[in-house]
């Protein structure tokens, strides 16, 4: 649709990621449902947006070094249909929903549903986590998480609907690592490129070599349970009424545009597209092949993020 699209990410604390590895289907499903419920609830609140929104969620379970890091990426239009269904409600420019409010509700709902799942006997524990089968031990394990910050962050909006499609086409069906990141394989193992997000600038791009067995182990961590859907749609995009909702949204957006209200972001087609997110880039320097660029890299793009320190 001709509106700004936002990229929102919900992550799991390390303690829950640890038990998620032994309970993939159950906890990944909770991650999907709770993150979607959080977004739909806050968006429907008149204090924030006051509208019904649509969400496309994609599950990723890996970090750049193929470690276990479950999180959900959401692609969300910057607005929604009003409760009475008579107008399109746009979010504020370059701001979707308050991440701190999202984080608090997400934490509360997830812990409530996780405890209920444990009581229903749907969680299983092995090895060092075997004692968590006891309800008291499990409650004590979760206790520190009630006051910890749960990371939810929203990236800046995409460059336009085409950029959203470009992003989804690149990242929805990749698992753990793309072929382009593989550097070499040999007697010492497999070498690949990865990003160290604790570093800045050129120091972020690094090379890692893993023994073949360890490389395969890390890759197999991210194989999902049979028939588990890693792409899901919620709200206006839920399959049951998706076509009708999108048709209504387009109708309302057309009315808003005819009344002189901004319905879409302006995209400068003369600027090149970013190969990662599809947004328009700004050329800061042009230099000859083989020459050393004079421009020093700046800090990465700031994102709206919960402070976890």
Beta strands, then each sheet from edge to edge (+ up, - down):
strand 1: 5-11
strand 2: 51-52
strand 3: 54-62
strand 4: 68-77
strand 5: 79-82
strand 6: 88-90
strand 7: 152-155
strand 8: 182-186
strand 9: 189-195
strand 10: 205-210
strand 11: 231-235
strand 12: 304-305
sheet 1: 11+ 3- 4+ 1- 7+ 12-
sheet 2: 2+ 5- 6+
sheet 3: 8+ 9- 10+
end
